[in-house]
């Protein structure tokens, strides 16, 4: 039995589109790769930020870039400059538009919006069978990039829950030259809370409240904390909220879905290989995976999920997560020491999954000093 497709990608979020973007450039049998996405249309629902530790594919889509940032606890504030590795912001709307245009111009890949998957994929003679609201699809290979229906306590060591608002303040209260990377504030019991501000001008910024905790939190649970953050910055000045974004990201998944064969894999933030330590969603790890996966597919191989981080990196990540879970009150000191008492370039490489053994050793030394 001949399958409908050579490759079916479930989910057209960051991971699914990033792989489709690369496959669209490769010669292939027309229409034999498909991405199915439940959303009928894309919206500007995410802001991805990362340090530019190396040239990347989406340089032309970067909306903002900063060479300075600050980290603040109750006892200390650290100012960091990073002109060689600026902190960059990419809006999801620009990413979605650019990738959709490249896929639309390619005969190799199709993107099918408004297509919901009905039930779990099943083995069949052709490979995999997937029931959707648009009909049944069969494929030789399957990549599932979808998040679970609902994050569950216990599925990760920690959860990063966030609520952000793009605001315009009547008063000139923001410093457009510097990102407030982590400004720690009073947190719910057993959790860590910090404010994260991406300033666009003296009057405009993305203001976000982030919570690291043992359970995922929906935005409504800390909406009052976000309101207080905006009020603290803007005082009595009039504030206009232009856009809202929220999300829940795992940090150290403990329950991973087993691979179902060489022709099946999971990818994306919820797959166990693309969530990063610290304040960063995993845009960079997803891009690294997409590049490697596209190269493997082009060479006739089967797709694979995210490559495990080096042992030293995994050990450091696990140690960090366990300490923050058991002793959340230590997190502010840990991060201010990492940026204030270590060469910031080392810390940035480490948090960007580009750290050398020497970088990890330097971070470990500060970890020891902060009583990890």
C-alpha positions, 0 to 999 in steps of 0.5 A: 500500500502506497502512503499518501505522504513520505513525511507527515509533521503534526503541529505547525508551531515553531518546530514544525514550521522550522523544519518545513522551512528547510525542507521547502528549499530541498528538491523532493517529490511534490506534495510528499511532505505535509504539515498539519496545524489546528489553527485556521490562521496564525497570529502574533502570539509569541515573542522569541528572544535569544542571544546571538551567539552565532549567525542564524537563519532568521537574521532579517526577521529580528525586530529588536536587539540589545547589548545591555541587560540587568539582573536584580535581586533584593540585595544586588543589581548586576548590569551586563553588556554583551555587544558581541552576543546581543540579545535579540527579539523575533516576533512570531508574526514575522516568522509565521509570515516568512515561513508560510511564504517560502512553503507556499512557493515550494512544491515539496512541502504543504501546510494545511491549516485548520486541520485537527488531529482526531485521536492518536496516530496508529500503525498501518501497512503504509507506516502511520495513519492519522485521522483528521477533521479533513480526512485520513492521512497515511505517511511513511514517517511521522514527526509529532511536534504538538504539545500535550493537551494540558501540562501536568504537575509531575511531568517536569522538574519545574514549569516556567509559566508566563504572562506578558503584555505589550504596553504603551505608557503615557510617561517615559518610564522605560530604558530602551537601551537595556533589557530587564532580564530577571528582576526578582520579586516576592513569589508564591510559596515554593516558587520563583518569580521575576519580571522581564521587560523588553523595552522598545522605546521610552514609552513602549515595552513588553512587560512579563511576569514569569514564575518557576514552580513545581506546577504549571500555572495558567495566566489567570493565577498570576494576573494580579502579579502582572498588573502590579508589575505594570503599575509599579513601572508606570505609576499613575500614568495611563497605560494602553495594553496592545497585545497579550501573550502567555504560555507554559514551558517545561524545564526538565521533563520527567515523563517522556513518551517513548519512541514508537519506531525509527519512523516516528519521533517527537520534537519541540519544546515539550519533547524533552530536548528544546526547553532551556534553563533560564528565562529563554524559551527554546527557539535556538535548540529548535533551530539546531534540531530543524537543521540537523533533521532536514539534513538527515531527511535530505540524505535519505535517513529517518527523522530523529528527535532532539539530540541529547545535550552533552553530559556536563550540560545535562548534569548542570541543568539537572542540578540547577533545576533540583536546587531551584525546586528544593530551595527557590529562595536561592534563585535570585542569588544564583542568577546574580552570581552567574552574571555578576561574578562570572565572565558574562560571555561564559554565562551567555554561552552556557545558557545558549547551549554553546558552553565549552567545558571551561564555560561549564567549569566556571559556571560550576564554580559560581554554583558552588559559591552560591550554595547550589 
